[in-house]
Amino acid sequence: MDALCEKFSKLGIENAPGQEKAQKERKIDLRGEIIEGKAVDFSHGDVDAFEPLPGSLDCFINGYKKGGKQAYTEYRGSLEVRKDVAEKISRFTGTNINPEENIILTPGTQGALFLAMGSMIGTDDKVAIVEPDYFANRKLVEFFGGKVIPVELNYKKYTDRAGIDLEDLEEKFKGGVSLFIFSNPNNPLGVIYSAEEIAGISSLAKRYHVSLIVDELYSRQIFDNRQYTHLCAMPELPDQVITIIGPSKTESLSGFRLGTAFGNKDIILRMEKLQAIVSLRTAGYCQAVYQVWFNEPEGYMQNRIKAHQEIRDGLFGKFTNAGYYVRKTEAGSYLFVELPELEIPMKDFTAVLRKLAGVTVTPGEEFGPQFTRHFRINFSQDREAAFAAADRIIDIVKRYVR
């Protein structure tokens, strides 16, 4: 029982996106001054500021009207929907996805990650994860009984690549790693792996028979005309590769819980079997909403990227002018901010931010134990509210700098 309690204690949810109780507009006390301010939850994007794709509600209603046929699909999802999604993702990634064998629809990309890792990790398997990277990776590896092998991302060293050390990665692979997991673009940094880095990862994984899971959730929201390389399109790939992507973030469809995973057909089959005893399927009526994905109105993506880039630039300027280290986001909607040394731990600082400034951020230690002076924000927010919240963060930091 103690071991079981310890296992679940590592799945702390207090810093997970959306876990904070909703904070409404409030009077905020800063240095004894009472000011009016809009509370901002930077732990996730604001779908009120950036609304779901046009037509998504109509698709949902149409799915509902189909009744049982839509409600009770195959566990891996409606074949009709899978054909549509596979064709669109194949075109986007430059691959050829068989809709009957190589793709599964999942309850969000979080569901895809759980199913993929549950299908590929055995007890005591060595699993390499990047640090910093998505906060659930370490938790899920440990939950499934694997051993975490950290791979440091030297993101401060470069501006034209993510910063993975391929020689270090090769040593980890030689040491018996069976699975490597990473996000591209990286969460929380928003950096993109270069074509050379992706080719190197693919080649090493094939050479040492290492399986791969790559999370490409933000691969559509690219800034500054950066080049993006899909690992699944590499000519040299290991046998077991799973790519995860979905419309939750860039398309603001998170409320529908839609994700996909595609790749090795045997792993996809395992994922379907696991989904059958976890959630059965992606919610049937919601599956109809996949129709709007990649079918946005003309100019939608360009306008969205432009709006997010303007918010990124404003926040980046505020934090760097305050003396904090931030690498400029290349894709997605995250900034990973490194503060000067504070008098209090980051956990306490984030609590102070919520109480005094009405601002919620995600502590850096969620993305790696060494990131004790960092926090992550999702800048998919109302622009002016985000800028005002950043000013309040900077004010609070001044009180606690050593």
Solvent accessible surface area in square Angstrom, and as a share of the most:
residue,aa,sasa,rsa
1,M,174,0.78
2,D,123,0.64
3,A,78,0.60
4,L,91,0.45
5,C,77,0.46
6,E,100,0.45
7,K,74,0.31
8,F,109,0.46
9,S,79,0.51
10,K,96,0.41
11,L,47,0.23
12,G,28,0.27
13,I,110,0.56
14,E,107,0.48
15,N,34,0.17
16,A,26,0.20
17,P,51,0.32
18,G,44,0.42
19,Q,91,0.41
20,E,50,0.22
21,K,180,0.76
22,A,98,0.76
23,Q,59,0.26
24,K,163,0.69
25,E,133,0.60
26,R,77,0.28
27,K,133,0.56
28,I,0,0.00
29,D,61,0.32
30,L,20,0.10
31,R,144,0.52
32,G,67,0.64
33,E,109,0.49
34,I,111,0.57
35,I,60,0.30
36,E,129,0.58
37,G,12,0.11
38,K,86,0.37
39,A,11,0.08
40,V,8,0.05
41,D,38,0.20
42,F,0,0.00
43,S,5,0.03
44,H,61,0.27
45,G,19,0.18
46,D,30,0.16
47,V,63,0.36
48,D,123,0.64
49,A,39,0.30
50,F,35,0.15
51,E,122,0.55
52,P,52,0.33
53,L,3,0.02
54,P,73,0.46
55,G,35,0.33
56,S,6,0.04
57,L,114,0.57
58,D,89,0.46
59,C,11,0.07
60,F,62,0.26
61,I,68,0.35
62,N,82,0.42
63,G,0,0.00
64,Y,132,0.50
65,K,151,0.64
66,K,105,0.45
67,G,24,0.23
68,G,49,0.47
69,K,165,0.70
70,Q,10,0.04
71,A,23,0.18
72,Y,164,0.62
73,T,13,0.07
74,E,90,0.40
75,Y,88,0.34
76,R,21,0.07
77,G,0,0.00
78,S,18,0.12
79,L,58,0.29
80,E,111,0.50
81,V,20,0.11
82,R,4,0.01
83,K,102,0.43
84,D,53,0.27
85,V,0,0.00
86,A,2,0.01
87,E,92,0.41
88,K,5,0.02
89,I,0,0.00
90,S,15,0.10
91,R,148,0.54
92,F,62,0.26
93,T,6,0.04
94,G,62,0.60
95,T,36,0.21
96,N,147,0.75
97,I,13,0.07
98,N,63,0.32
99,P,32,0.20
100,E,102,0.46
101,E,74,0.33
102,N,33,0.17
103,I,0,0.00
104,I,0,0.00
105,L,0,0.00
106,T,0,0.00
107,P,37,0.23
108,G,0,0.00
109,T,16,0.09
110,Q,70,0.31
111,G,17,0.16
112,A,0,0.00
113,L,5,0.02
114,F,57,0.24
115,L,4,0.02
116,A,0,0.00
117,M,0,0.00
118,G,24,0.23
119,S,12,0.08
120,M,23,0.10
121,I,17,0.09
122,G,32,0.31
123,T,111,0.65
124,D,87,0.45
125,D,45,0.23
126,K,79,0.33
127,V,0,0.00
128,A,0,0.00
129,I,6,0.03
130,V,2,0.01
131,E,12,0.05
132,P,0,0.00
133,D,3,0.02
134,Y,41,0.16
135,F,19,0.08
136,A,6,0.04
137,N,4,0.02
138,R,69,0.25
139,K,36,0.15
140,L,15,0.08
141,V,0,0.00
142,E,57,0.26
143,F,43,0.18
144,F,44,0.18
145,G,29,0.28
146,G,9,0.09
147,K,108,0.46
148,V,28,0.16
149,I,38,0.19
150,P,63,0.39
151,V,0,0.00
152,E,108,0.48
153,L,4,0.02
154,N,50,0.26
155,Y,14,0.05
156,K,112,0.47
157,K,146,0.62
158,Y,65,0.25
159,T,106,0.61
160,D,86,0.45
161,R,86,0.32
162,A,0,0.00
163,G,0,0.00
164,I,13,0.07
165,D,59,0.31
166,L,54,0.27
167,E,138,0.62
168,D,46,0.24
169,L,0,0.00
170,E,38,0.17
171,E,103,0.46
172,K,52,0.22
173,F,7,0.03
174,K,115,0.49
175,G,45,0.43
176,G,46,0.44
177,V,8,0.05
178,S,44,0.28
179,L,1,0.01
180,F,0,0.00
181,I,1,0.01
182,F,1,0.00
183,S,3,0.02
184,N,0,0.00
185,P,6,0.04
186,N,3,0.01
187,N,15,0.08
188,P,0,0.00
189,L,3,0.01
190,G,1,0.01
191,V,0,0.00
192,I,7,0.04
193,Y,1,0.00
194,S,17,0.11
195,A,32,0.25
196,E,119,0.53
197,E,5,0.02
198,I,0,0.00
199,A,45,0.35
200,G,15,0.15
201,I,0,0.00
202,S,1,0.01
203,S,27,0.17
204,L,12,0.06
205,A,0,0.00
206,K,88,0.37
207,R,138,0.50
208,Y,59,0.23
209,H,160,0.72
210,V,1,0.01
211,S,15,0.10
212,L,0,0.00
213,I,0,0.00
214,V,0,0.00
215,D,21,0.11
216,E,0,0.00
217,L,23,0.11
218,Y,11,0.04
219,S,4,0.03
220,R,38,0.14
221,Q,1,0.00
222,I,32,0.16
223,F,0,0.00
224,D,72,0.37
225,N,154,0.79
226,R,85,0.31
227,Q,137,0.61
228,Y,38,0.14
229,T,16,0.09
230,H,22,0.10
231,L,0,0.00
232,C,19,0.11
233,A,47,0.36
234,M,35,0.16
235,P,136,0.85
236,E,79,0.35
237,L,46,0.23
238,P,12,0.07
239,D,125,0.65
240,Q,58,0.26
241,V,12,0.07
242,I,0,0.00
243,T,1,0.01
244,I,1,0.00
245,I,2,0.01
246,G,2,0.02
247,P,0,0.00
248,S,4,0.03
249,K,56,0.24
250,T,2,0.01
251,E,1,0.01
252,S,6,0.04
253,L,1,0.00
254,S,32,0.21
255,G,73,0.70
256,F,36,0.15
257,R,105,0.38
258,L,0,0.00
259,G,0,0.00
260,T,0,0.00
261,A,0,0.00
262,F,9,0.04
263,G,22,0.21
264,N,34,0.17
265,K,105,0.44
266,D,76,0.39
267,I,0,0.00
268,I,0,0.00
269,L,79,0.39
270,R,112,0.41
271,M,0,0.00
272,E,26,0.12
273,K,129,0.55
274,L,41,0.20
275,Q,1,0.00
276,A,21,0.16
277,I,143,0.73
278,V,86,0.50
279,S,50,0.32
280,L,85,0.42
281,R,34,0.13
282,T,0,0.00
283,A,56,0.44
284,G,8,0.08
285,Y,67,0.25
286,C,19,0.11
287,Q,0,0.00
288,A,16,0.12
289,V,0,0.00
290,Y,0,0.00
291,Q,114,0.51
292,V,15,0.09
293,W,1,0.00
294,F,33,0.14
295,N,88,0.45
296,E,32,0.14
297,P,69,0.44
298,E,179,0.80
299,G,23,0.23
300,Y,41,0.16
301,M,26,0.12
302,Q,122,0.54
303,N,100,0.51
304,R,16,0.06
305,I,37,0.19
306,K,127,0.54
307,A,34,0.26
308,H,0,0.00
309,Q,48,0.21
310,E,69,0.31
311,I,3,0.02
312,R,5,0.02
313,D,58,0.30
314,G,23,0.22
315,L,0,0.00
316,F,45,0.19
317,G,24,0.23
318,K,55,0.23
319,F,0,0.00
320,T,47,0.27
321,N,135,0.69
322,A,40,0.31
323,G,58,0.56
324,Y,14,0.05
325,Y,79,0.30
326,V,8,0.04
327,R,20,0.07
328,K,77,0.33
329,T,0,0.00
330,E,4,0.02
331,A,1,0.01
332,G,1,0.01
333,S,3,0.02
334,Y,10,0.04
335,L,0,0.00
336,F,6,0.02
337,V,0,0.00
338,E,24,0.11
339,L,2,0.01
340,P,42,0.27
341,E,93,0.42
342,L,15,0.07
343,E,100,0.45
344,I,42,0.22
345,P,86,0.54
346,M,5,0.02
347,K,149,0.63
348,D,66,0.34
349,F,0,0.00
350,T,3,0.02
351,A,43,0.33
352,V,29,0.17
353,L,0,0.00
354,R,59,0.22
355,K,148,0.63
356,L,45,0.23
357,A,0,0.00
358,G,0,0.00
359,V,0,0.00
360,T,4,0.02
361,V,4,0.02
362,T,1,0.01
363,P,8,0.05
364,G,0,0.00
365,E,81,0.37
366,E,35,0.16
367,F,7,0.03
368,G,2,0.02
369,P,82,0.52
370,Q,90,0.40
371,F,17,0.07
372,T,70,0.41
373,R,100,0.36
374,H,15,0.07
375,F,0,0.00
376,R,1,0.00
377,I,0,0.00
378,N,2,0.01
379,F,0,0.00
380,S,7,0.05
381,Q,9,0.04
382,D,58,0.30
383,R,110,0.40
384,E,115,0.52
385,A,11,0.09
386,A,0,0.00
387,F,30,0.12
388,A,44,0.34
389,A,0,0.00
390,A,0,0.00
391,D,70,0.36
392,R,13,0.05
393,I,0,0.00
394,I,25,0.13
395,D,34,0.18
396,I,0,0.00
397,V,2,0.01
398,K,134,0.57
399,R,76,0.28
400,Y,49,0.19
401,V,59,0.34
402,R,175,0.64
